[in-house]
Amino acid sequence: MNEDRYHRQRMVPQLGDAGQQRLADSSVAVIGCGALGTVAADLLARAGIGRLLLIDRDVVEATNLQRQVLFAESDLARPKAAAAAQRLASVNSSIDIVPEIADFDASNAERLTEGYDLLIDGLDNFETRYLVNDLAVSSGRPWCYGGAVGTTGMSTAIIPGRTPCLRCTFPDPPAPGLSPTCDTAGILGPVIHMVAAHQCMQAIKILSGHIDDVDVRLHSFDAWSGTRHAMDPGAPRASCPCCGERNFEWLRGDRIASSTVLCGRDAVQIKPDSSGTDVDLPTLADRLADHGRFRSTGEVLRGHLDDPAVDVTVFPDGRALIHGCATPEQARTIYARYIGS
């Protein structure tokens, strides 16, 4: 291209030529290529981030197309990381885009993200966010947290050594079945863009050398009602297990949900990290009513999901048996979507 594609960006005085060069020299790992991840990756690729890593374990489904902006109907059943990388390469061929089709967990988190300057949260579950938080703090790298469900969103920038980490604000993830997910509560596309835009704005400030201008408040909003809150996170907590005591439980794999294939039963058992709080099975049954047929006895929840067509058994401690799924990775995806973590 003869014309400078970043001309309008360079004109912004806070960025300029020096800032644009810093972006070109920087690298970002986008962890999760769903709704938030695709919008964030699109914004960062167009901004000229020099190297983008796209990590995702899933494939494109028809229900993704409402909000996951890098995919088209022709991408159905393709791995999300590969489809997103191909689309971004057609948008900006001058940057390096690395797709990684992988289940991001404690066994590969450090290896996959080694050498990347900043981490972007494109995830759909709290468990993996706590892993990202451990990873960022242990390596001293900033990360941009984001979450969205229904009409609400939340985002913040976490800079190890300068700001509280995720565990300073939320010491533990919510109990399984407690928080709504996009698959149980829905999601509106504009909410995704609002969250991802805030994440990427802070990422661009950090990577272009304007770390003092980063908005480190925890933003939450309801796009339908128009309400918005910004909470000052204060200082890092000395008693925080992660950034204070540097006890990286998720990164070591001590608190990651385990999955076990049950031989002869065509089922995978998902055992989440123990939160000490029992799952409210009747409430979970009500939440899942629109997605299949479920019944709770108070001692166990049993039922059948329509999409994908699997049988699910959930116990009060959050443990679940997913019957009829092909792999542990698929079972963990189903658990995150419908039960939550």
N, C-alpha and C positions, 0 to 999 in steps of 0.2 A: 504494500500500500504506500502510495506516495505521500498522501496527506497524513499528518500526525494524528492518529486516532485518539490520543489523550489530550488534544489541544484544549478542549473545554475544561478538562480536569486541571491541567497545568495553570490555567488562568485563575483558579481559586487561590488567593494569596496565601492562605494557610498551608497550601500544598506546594505549589510552584514546581520548578524543574527539579530541585533537590529532593523534594518529597516524592515526586513521581519516580525518580531513580531509586529511592529507598524501597518503594513498592516493588519495582522490578527486581530488586536484589533480595526480596523477602520470600518466605515460604509459609504456607498455611496447610494444616491438616484439617479437613472437614470430616468429622466423625458422624456418620449417618447421612445417607442421601435420600431422605424422605422429604417432607414438606419444607421444614426449616433448612435442611442441608442443601436442597436444590436451589432455593432462593438465595441463600448465602453464597453458594459456589458461583452462581450466575453473576451476582454483584461483584464478587472479588475477581472473577475472571475478566469481566469488562473493565474493572479498575486497573488491571495490569499487574496483579500479583504474579511474581515470576514463576512460582512453582506451587501447584495445588495437588494435594493428596486427597482422593475421594475414597472413603472406606464405607462399605455397606455389605451386609450378608444376604439381602433380600432381592426379590425379583419384582418387576413392575406388574401391578394389577390394575384393572379398569378403574377401581375406586380411587386410585392414586391420582388420576388425571385431573381431578377437580382442583388440585392445589399444588401438585409437584411439577414445577414449571419446566423442567428439562425433558419431560417425557411426552411422547406422542403415542397414538394408537398402534403405530408400527413397532413400538418398543415393548408391547405386552409380552410377558414371560421372559424378558431379557434381564440379566443382572443389572440392578440399578446403577452400580458403580461404573460399569462398562457403558451403559446407555448415556449416563450423564457426562462421562468423559468424551464420548463421541460428539455429543451435542455442543459441549463447550469448545472442543477443538474447531468446530465449524464457526464458532463465534469469535474466537481469538486464537489463531494459529501461532502466535508469537510467544506464547507462554508454554510451560511444561505442565502437562496434566497427567497425573498418575492414578489410574484406577486400581483399587485393591478390593477384590471380592473376598471378604473375610468376615468372620464373626469376631468382632473386636472384644477381647477379654484380657484378663490378667496375664495370660500366657504370651500374648503378642503385642500388647499395648506399647511397650517401650521400643521394641524392635521396629514396628511399623512407623512410628512417629519420630524416630531418631533423626535429628538434623532439621526438623521443622520448627519455625520460629514461634508459631502461635497455633492454638487449637480452637476450633469452632464446634460448638455443641449443636449437632443436628439430630439429636437422639429423641427416643420416644419412651424412655424409662429412666427412673431415678437411679436404679442400681448402677447402670453404666456411667451415669453422670458423676457418681461418687468415685468411680474408677478414674475418670478423666480428671477429677479434682485432685486425687492422689498423684496422678501422673504429672500434672502441671506443677503442683507444689514441690514434688520431689526433684523435678528438673529445673525449677525456677522459670518456667515459661508461662506467659499470660494465656488465659482462655476466656472465651465469651460464652456465657451460659444463656440459654433461651428455652422457653417452654410455651406451648399454646394448646388450648383445648376449648371447644365451644366458641364463645366470643371473647375469651380472656387470654391474656398473654403476660409473660414475665421475662425480664432479661436483665443482665448485669455483666460488667467486665470484672474479671478477677485477676489481679496482678500480684503474684506471690511476693511477699516481703513488704508490700505497700498497702494492700487491702485485705480485708477478711476473706477467707476462702469459703467455699460452699458449706463446709461443716461448722464454721463459725456461726453462720446464720441459721442453718438447718442441721443440727447435730446428727440426725439420723433420717434416713428416708422414711416415707410413710409406710404403714403396714400394707401388705398385699391386699388388694380389693378395696382399699379405702379411697384412693384417688380416681377420678374419672379419666378416661383415655379418649382419644379421638374416635376409637371404634365403638365406644359406649356412649359418648356424649356428643359426638360430631365435632366439626370444625369448619369455620368459614375461612376461605382463602385470604381475604384482606388481613385477617388477624396474623396469619403466618408472615405476610410481607412486613407488617408493622414490627414484629419481633425481630425478624432477620435484618431489617434495615438498621435497627438500633445496634444489633450485634456487629454488623459490618462497619457501621460508622465508627465504633470504638476501635475495631480492629485496624481500620485505616489510620486512625490517629496514632495508635501504638506503633504500627509498622513504619509510618512516615516520620517517626521521631518526635511526636508531640504527646508523649506519655502524660505530661502534666495537665493536658487538656481533656483527658479521658473522663467521661462521666461514670463514676464508680457507684452511683446510687443504684439500688435495686428498684427497677421500674415494674409496676404492675398496672394493668388496665383492663377495662371491659369496653370493647369496641362498640357494643350495642347500646349501652347506656351512656357512653361517652365519659365515664369516670376514669380517673388516672391518679396513681399515687407514686411517689418517689421517696424511698426510705434511705436515709443516711446510714450506711452500714457500720459506721464507727471504725474502731481500730481492730486489728487481728486479736483474737483471744489467746492469751498465753496458755489457757487450759484446753485449747482446741486439740483434739487428738491428732489432727492432720498437720496444720501449719504451726501449732504450738509445740506439741510433743513429737511431731514427725513420726507418727505411727501410721504407716500407709497400709491399712488393713485390706482395702480393696485391691490395691496394686499387688500385694502379696497373694491375693486370691483367697484370703481368709473369710471374706464376707460376700463373696459372689455366689449367686445361686448355682447349685450343682444340678446336672442333668444325668440321668441314668437310664439306659435302655433296658427295659424289663424283658428278658429273654422269654420267648414263647407266648407273650401277651400282646404283641403288636402295640406297645405303649412306651412312652417316655415319662419318667418321673421328674418333675421339676421341684427342687427343694430350695426355697429362697432363704436368704440370710435371715436368721431369727430376729424379729423385731421385738419379741416379748408381748405382742398384742395379737389376740386371736382375730381371725377374719369374721366379720358379721355375715354369715352365710345367707340368711334370708334377704338381707339388703343386696348382696351380690347377685342372688337369683333374680331379684327385681330388675337390677341393672342389665342383666343379660337377657331379659325376656324378649327383647326385640330382635335378638340374634340367634334364637333357637328355642329349644324346649328344655327348661330346667326346673328342678325341684329340690328344695332343701328340707332335710329332716331335723336340722339343728345340729346333727352330728356329722353330716357330710352333705355336700351339694353334688348332684349328678345331673347330667344333661347332655344335649347334642347341639353343637354349633352348626349353623347352616353353611357358613362360608369362613374358612374351609370346613368341609364336612368331616368333623372329628367328634368323638365323645370325650367329655371332660368330667373328671371327678376332683373336687376340691375339698380339702380337710381344714379344720379350724386353724391349724398352725400355718396355713398358707401353702402347704404342700399340695401338688396337683399331679394327677395322672392324665396325660393326653393320649388318647387311644386313636390309632389310625394315622398318625403323622409319620412322615418318611424319615426324618432325621432329628437329632437333638436340637439342632439350630432352628428347625421349623417349630418345634415344641416351645422353645424359648420365645420365639416371635409371637406365637399364639398367646402365650402366658402374658407377655408384656402388653399385647393389644387389648385383651379382654379382662384380665384380672388385675394387671398393673403391678408396679413395683416401685 
